[in-house]
Structures are given as C-alpha cells and as structure tokens.
Amino acid sequence: MNDKGAVLNRRERIEDTLAQHLSLLHLEVLDESHGHHVPAGAESHFKVVAVSEAFADKRLIQRHRLINELVSDEFDQGMHALAIHAYTQAEWQERFSEAPMSPPCAGREKSSDSTRL
C-alpha cells in the first residue's frame, strides 16, 4: 500500500522499492508480460532501466545482484523474469538515453505457431 492506502501493482512496488534504496537519476519499469505466453494481468515479466551513480564502482553482475536483492520479494510473489539495464549517468548518456529493446519471447512465438495448424 502507498501513503494513501491504495494497493500498488507490481510495477509501482518495484519503482517504489528501487527509489527508496537507490539515488536514481532515471528509472523506467516496464511490464513486458503481454509479450509472453502468460495469462492477461499476470505481471510476470518486467524490464528495469535504472541510472544511478551508485553503480559507478560496481561491475555489471554486482549491479544486477543489487537490483535483484532489492526486488526479491516480487520474485517470491510470482514475478518470473526481470531484465535489468543499470547504468551510471555517463554510460546512460553514451547510450543516448536508450536501453536495448527486449527480444521477443520464444514461448510466445511457439504458442502463436501452434495455433496456425
């Protein structure tokens, strides 16, 4: 729940958690569940783009572990996958403020192919 007593969805909870624990210059949390073979409203597949100087002294694996640890409760509550793109401000500017697109879900493609019998 937030300050006003409203129940937050998974995307909002991830945003709140990361904002509380990291000094963020930029944050995007995208629910990519619709691109996977899951029921509507599953909130199972997410992508995080986080920009923070907290990542400056960390290798890529350390950045991913940090974010995974912060949102571990979401995995315990049914989140299946989290794509993480964690940058320092300089790295983010070098990328022209763009994160890579997520690849299509292999399971989704198989599901689509099987309906074309």
N, C-alpha and C positions, 0 to 999 in steps of 0.2 A: 504494500500500500504506500501511497505517497502522502505528503503532508495533509492533503485534503481528504484522505480516507479512500481514495479511488484505487481500485485494483489495477496494477500495471501489467501490461502484456510483457512477453519475454524480451522484445526489442527494447522497451523502455527500462526494464530491470537491468539489462546489460549496459545500456547507456548510463544509468544512474550509478551502477557499481564502478564502472571504469572512471567516470567523472569524479567520484568520491576518492579514488585511490591514486589517480594519476593527474598530474598537471598537464592538461591537454590543450594543444593549440588548435586541433581539429579532430573531430570524431564523426564517423559515419557508422551506423549499424544497420545493415540491410537484411531483411528476412528474405532469403532466397528459396524458401521451402516450395514455393509454387513451381520452381523449375525441377523438382524432384518427384519421384513416384511415392508421394505421401498423401494422406487424406487432406482435404481442404482445412485450413486453420491449424495445421499440425505444429507450426512454429518449431521446426526441427533442424533447419539448415540456415546458418547465418554467416554473414561476412562482416568483419570489423576492419575499418581503416582508422588507425589511431596515429596522431602526430604528437610527439612529446619529447622534450629534451631528457626525460627520464630514460630514454632508450640510448642516449649518446654513448654510454660506456658498456653497452650490452651487445653481445653477439645475437644473431637472428634467433637462435634456439632459446636464448635467455629471454628475449622479448616475448616469444610465443609462450614459453612456460609461465612467465609473469601473468600474461593475459588469461591463459587457461586456468591458472590458480585462482585468479580473481573471479572468474565466472564458473568455477567448478560446481556450484550449487545448481546451475542451469543444466549441466550435464546429468547431474543426479536426478533432475526433474524431467528428463526426457529429451533434452537437446541432443541431436545426433552428430552434428558437424559444425565446425567453426573455422572459416577461412580467416586468417589473420594477416594483415598488412600493417606493420608497425614501423614508423619512420621517425627520424629526427626532422626538425624543421628544414635543415639543409637538404636532406635526402628527399623530402617531400617537394621542395622547390625544384630540385634536379629532375623530378618526375613530372614537372609542370602541373602539380597538384592533381595527379591522376593515378588511381590504383588500377592494377590489372583487372580485366573482366574475368569473371568466373567461367570455367569451362562448362559445357552442357553436362548434365547428369547422365552417366552411362545407363543407369537403371531406367531413367525416363525414356531414353531412346529405345531401349529394348521393349518397354511397355507399349510405346507407340507402334513399333514394328509388329508386335504380336497381334494388334488389332486390325492389321491390314491383310488378314488371311483371305 
